Amino acid sequence: MANKFGEAISIIREAFHEPEAFIPLHEPRFIGNEKRYVLDAIDSTFVSSVGKYVDTFEKMMGEMTGAKFAIATVNGTAALHIALLIAGVKNGDEVITQPITFVATSNAISYCGAGLAFVDVDLDTMGMSPASLEAFLTKHCEKKDGGIFNKSTGRRIAACVPMHTFGMPCHIEKIAEICELFGVPLVEDSAESLGSYYNGKHTGTFGELGIFSFNGNKTITSGGGGAIVTDDEQLAKLAKHITTTAKIPHKWEYEHDMVGYNYRMPNLNAALACAQLEKLNFFIENKRELAAHYNEVFPKIGIPFTTEIERAKANYWLMVVRLQDEAEKNQFLQETNGSKVMTRPIWRLLNKLPMYNNSFCMPLSNSLELEATVVNIPSSARI
Ligand SMILES: Cc1ncc(COP(=O)(O)O)c(C=O)c1O
């Protein structure tokens, strides 16, 4: 086994042309107009929530994703919080999501005062399983006046939040169909999947709303940042209003007509985001080449590499190998990190965390299997 892991370390070191030094999991690359735009934002004195880069970034995000509207936010968690609020999630409701995701997904649901219902994921996509979602809605929920309710918790199902894990599109068309059938608003957590498509359509655009993150660890970064996308003009207007303290535009008066949030992306971050977005396609093609290489060599040493499903085009944000079991996974983590090649396990299942362990859960065998066997390996664009 040690030999196999030694070979894995060599594969990664050779791919990055790095014989000795530390190799991180994912590094940002600033190879375009980043410094120029950030300095320009500073010179303009517009460094906070007003400025040309925020507006430009929103326009570019609309063009990139094909969504009619994009609203820039301070981070992806804030974007998801607002997307859920304007999708109609209220205190005491319940939101369906998957246990395999970053904790921000369930935190944003909790900020709305809603409980969680965890459905399983698929092994091929690591994202929400349409079969588990359908089984939950048909076997555990009932239609009543005012919507569809979880029979065990009595809570109204207010939204469904699938997540495109590590940038791999999940079976989103099927999920959208099921949500439509049951009248459940679909809010996609596409924080990790900018530049990922299913059937030629950008992730985040299959439901009422989608969100993205531009944290420093993502495919492109604004330092910190997020975005909401939607085709619905009313929702877009409300998202902009609520993320800018719900201030009614006026030259000098302070009028606010609801509880708003200070969630707008600062112009300084948007300057960085614009420059990064210009390079997105280059980064993705570069990462897809690395993924193709990994996919050729890892299976030869008996370590499966996870690839996109048919009809999907993934951004390969964080690349995934699968170990045989928990023991082999732990040894792989030990040996790679011990050799300064950074690897990380998948997240602890959210239903196991103390604040979410009372949530409603469907059978989660696939999630448990992935928790035991998935490891992320170095995935940066190679410049
Ligand atoms: C799946 C998922 N949802 C939400 C977020 C939250 O984004 P942010 O860190 O920008 O708040 C992240 C990333 O950090 C994420 O990976």
The ligand as a MOL file (V3000), in Angstrom:
LIG
                    3D

  0  0  0     0  0            999 V3000
M  V30 BEGIN CTAB
M  V30 COUNTS 16 16 0 0 0
M  V30 BEGIN ATOM
M  V30 1 C -21.1290 24.5130 -0.9640 0
M  V30 2 C -20.8230 25.8580 -0.4130 0
M  V30 3 N -21.8370 26.6440 -0.0330 0
M  V30 4 C -21.6070 27.8630 0.4520 0
M  V30 5 C -20.3310 28.3620 0.5890 0
M  V30 6 C -20.1580 29.6780 1.2200 0
M  V30 7 O -19.4010 30.5840 0.5090 0
M  V30 8 P -18.5260 31.6900 1.2570 0
M  V30 9 O -17.3430 31.0280 1.8600 0
M  V30 10 O -18.1820 32.6290 0.1540 0
M  V30 11 O -19.4050 32.3380 2.2750 0
M  V30 12 C -19.2290 27.5480 0.1980 0
M  V30 13 C -17.8300 27.9650 0.2260 0
M  V30 14 O -17.1730 28.4910 0.9720 0
M  V30 15 C -19.4890 26.2670 -0.2910 0
M  V30 16 O -18.4900 25.4590 -0.6580 0
M  V30 END ATOM
M  V30 BEGIN BOND
M  V30 1 1 1 2
M  V30 2 1 2 3
M  V30 3 2 2 15
M  V30 4 2 3 4
M  V30 5 1 4 5
M  V30 6 1 5 6
M  V30 7 2 5 12
M  V30 8 1 6 7
M  V30 9 1 7 8
M  V30 10 2 8 9
M  V30 11 1 8 10
M  V30 12 1 8 11
M  V30 13 1 12 13
M  V30 14 1 12 15
M  V30 15 2 13 14
M  V30 16 1 15 16
M  V30 END BOND
M  V30 END CTAB
M  END
